[in-house]
Amino acid sequence: MKKIHDTLKTVNDNSLAYIYNYSPKNKYNLIWFGGLNSDMYGTKAEAISEYADLNNYNFCRFDYSGHGLSSGSFEDFNISDWLNDSINILDNICNGQQIFIGSSMGGWISLLLALRRKKRISGLVLIAPAVDMTEILMWNNFSDNEKNMISKKGYLEIFSDEYPPYKITKNLIDDGRKYLLMNQEISLDCPVNIIHGIKDEAVPWDLSIELSKKISSNSITQSFIKDGDHGLSRPTDLEYIFFSIEQIIKKI
């Protein structure tokens, strides 16, 4: 299998870093969509890369603009940009039908991409999908003071134990409103597997229940890991992700 480390130039002159493990002999294709402020070398992405290699599946992973090894600063981009990054990777790098694997924000991005490229998708594995996160998980949870700060300064600085400080911009919040999915039917017919940890403090697990009601597909499997957190990166969590991918493959 050929492993390609490279960058893809986009129309706005950004450089998207990606890794593509590919052989024309392989029958199945996987593409990874990471979460907000994550990169393609995270625990789950690395584990799925090893799993794909062992099973002779093609696998693509990449960094959104302003993430990881791709160009730009995080606060200069929004959902439109990260969706367009994903479209560019799918259209210009990946071959054939794909199984999308989206984690957290990547679950939202992969759903948006699936709606725009229905002929390219064979199935979806959504891991703690943060659908509509800019509205449901950010704006609706901000205090009045935080909302005023975003309106006046144009951003709110977020401090986390897991990441260096980063800015949630007014541009990100406003742009996200163009892509809200939870107020409508999500017209997809492919198999969908949703995995969520009950102890997830970042994305409430009941959001996945509501999401499954919105997706039109008749082939939806929901799995809840009772002691799982948002990361779902323990060996037992990873094994369940692999199992979910296999379930999709059996349905293709």
C-alpha positions, 0 to 999 in steps of 0.5 A: 500500500502506498502512503502519501504525505502531501499538501493540497492547495485550495482555491483560496491558496491554503495548504491542506496537509493530508495522509493517504494510504492507498492501493488500487487493489483495496476494495473499501475506502475510509476517510477521517474527519477530526474534531475542533482543534484536533489533528490527523495524528490524534489517538483515534486517527492513528488507531484507525490508520493501523486498523485500515492497514491491517485490513487492506482498506484505503484510508485518508486523513487530513487537517482542516485549515488552521489545524495541525500541519495545514496553513492558517490560524484557527480563528481565521476560519469557520464551518464553511471553510472546513466543509470546503476543505473536506470537499476538496480532499474528497474530490481531489484526493480520494478515489471511489466510494467512501465510508466517512468516519467523523468525530465530534465536529467531524461528525457534523462536517461529515454529515454536511459533506454526505448531503453534498456528495451522496453518490460518493458515500457508502456509510457513516460512522459518527463518534460523539457527533457535535452536530450544530455545535456552534449554536447548540453547544456554544452560543446557547450555553454562553452567558449574557456576558460572554455573548456581549463579549463576542458581539463587542470584541468579535471573539471569546477566548476559551481556556482548556486543560487539553488545548492551548487557549483558542478563540471562538469568533463571532464569524464562526458562530454566525457562519455556523447558522448556515449549516444547522441540521437539527431543525430539519430532516437529514436526507441520507439513505446510507447506513449510519452507526452512531457511537457516544459515551454516556459520560461525555461532558462536551457533547451530551449523549442525548443529542445523538438520539435526537440526531438519529430521529432526523436522519431519513435512513432506515439503517441506523445503529446507535451505541452508547458506552456507559463509562465512555467520555468524549474522547472515546480513545481507550483500547476498548473504545477503539475496538468498538469503533472498528466493529462499527466500521465492519458493520457498515462494510457488511451492509454495503 
